Amino acid sequence: MRKILIVLFSLLFFSCSESSEKQTNSLPAQVLDVENSQLIKLLQEKPGVILDVRTTEEVSAGYIENASFINFYDDDFLEKASWIKKGQPIYVYCHAGGRSSKAAMKLISLGFKEVYNLVGGYSKWLSDDLPIVKGVELSSSNYKVYKLETVNEILESSENVLVVFKTPWCLPCKKLDTVLDNFSSKYPSWEILKINMDNNKNIADAFSVMSVPTILAFNNNVKYFSFTGFIGLENLIKSIKK
């Protein structure tokens, strides 16, 4: 009888534990509102993506350091937002908090699990005399539009090629430029093909690229390495120079 009670107790315990875990995991993702001081602390403890959803004109007057930019009013806001690598915190802000609150809900619908909305937005950040950055180029008009045939010709004619999908509004993409420049200096025989995903969605689709930045390495037209997100020079070299 005692053994039966122990078994029943064990089954009840593990059943409750499993039920509790399932209940916790099934909780819907929610947008969390944060003040400036909370955002600063969170960025130190849980680095992620700072997303500025204001217009180009607003951004040109100043923005929070290390921000990426997607205009909430753009027709392709959701599509561009879907290119942000998931599995990381995302901190959203606009001028006063209205657009960013709506944008944050859209990010939840895209599958982002940890989304924060900055209460008071950029205007409150300014009034609290917190640091900003001025001067940024967001236009995609200066970037080349590629034909798939052209990309394939480059892959066929060059022994080693890095194909890099990026955008002007993505901060990790901008940081990657320095890495790519240094890599090119070390290995001048490598062809580096930078493709702006804003202007070349069909090329991204052809290579099954869904996030920026994404790096693809080819040897004799055979892809043998891919990576999404920022990667440092040493890790890039280790990964592709075998």
FENWOKA-V906637 format. One record per pair of residues at least 6 apart in sequence whose ideal C-beta (glycine too) atoms are under 8 Angstrom apart, sorted by the first residue. I is the first residue (numbers start at 1). J is the second residue. Records with the same first field share a line. If there is no record, write none. Layout:
I: J, J
This chain:
29: 108, 112, 113, 114, 115
30: 108
31: 101, 104, 105, 108, 115, 116, 117
32: 115, 116, 117
33: 101, 116, 117, 119
34: 42, 91, 116, 117, 118, 119
35: 118, 119, 120
36: 118, 120, 124, 125, 128, 130
39: 91, 116, 118
40: 130
42: 89, 91, 116
43: 50, 91
46: 89, 114
47: 88, 89
48: 88, 89, 90, 91, 114
49: 68, 84, 85, 88, 89, 90, 91, 171
50: 64, 66, 67, 68, 91, 93, 171
51: 67, 68, 69, 70, 81, 84, 90, 91, 92, 93, 103, 107
52: 59, 63, 64, 67, 68, 69, 70, 93, 94, 122
53: 69, 70, 71, 72, 77, 92, 93, 94, 99, 100, 103
54: 63, 69, 71, 72, 94, 95, 99, 122
55: 71, 73
56: 69, 71, 138, 139
58: 95, 122
59: 69, 136, 138
60: 134, 135, 136
61: 134
62: 122, 126, 132, 133, 134
63: 69, 122, 132, 133, 134, 136
64: 93, 122, 125, 130, 132, 133
65: 131, 132, 133
66: 171
67: 93, 171
68: 84, 169, 170, 171, 172
69: 136, 138, 169
70: 77, 80, 81, 169
71: 77
72: 94, 99, 100, 102, 103
73: 99
74: 80
77: 103, 106
78: 106, 110
80: 167, 169, 198
81: 103, 106, 107, 110
82: 110, 210
83: 167, 170, 197, 210, 211, 212
84: 90, 112, 170, 211, 212
85: 211, 228, 229
86: 110, 111, 112, 113, 211
87: 113
88: 114
89: 114, 115, 116
90: 107, 112, 114, 115, 116
91: 116, 118
92: 100, 103, 104, 107, 115, 116, 117, 118
93: 100, 117, 118, 121, 122, 125
94: 100, 103, 121, 122
95: 121, 122, 123
96: 120, 121, 122, 123, 124
97: 117, 118, 119, 120, 121, 124
100: 117, 118, 121
101: 117
104: 115, 116, 117
107: 115
108: 115
118: 124, 125
120: 127
125: 132
126: 132
137: 168
138: 168, 169
139: 168
140: 167, 168, 196, 198, 199
143: 168, 196, 198, 199
144: 196, 199
145: 199, 200
146: 195, 200, 203
148: 202, 203, 206
151: 163, 193, 195, 203, 206
154: 161, 191, 193
155: 161, 163, 218, 221
156: 221
158: 191
159: 189, 219, 220
160: 187, 189, 190, 191, 217, 218, 219
161: 190, 191, 192, 193, 217, 218
162: 180, 183, 190, 191, 192, 193, 215, 216, 217, 218, 240
163: 193, 195, 207, 215, 216, 217, 218
164: 176, 180, 192, 193, 194, 195, 213, 214, 215, 216
165: 195, 197, 200, 203, 204, 207, 209, 212, 213, 214, 215, 216
166: 173, 176, 194, 195, 196, 197, 212, 213
167: 173, 196, 197, 198, 212
168: 174, 196, 198
170: 212, 213
172: 212, 213, 229, 230
173: 212, 213
175: 230
176: 213, 215, 230, 231
179: 230, 231, 232, 233, 236
180: 192, 194
182: 233
183: 190, 192, 233, 236, 237
184: 190, 192
186: 237
187: 241
195: 203, 204
197: 204, 209, 212
204: 210
207: 216
209: 216
211: 228, 229
213: 228, 229, 230
214: 226, 227, 228
215: 225, 226, 227, 228, 231, 236
216: 223, 225, 226
217: 223, 224, 225, 226, 239, 240
218: 224
224: 240
225: 239, 240
227: 236, 239
231: 239
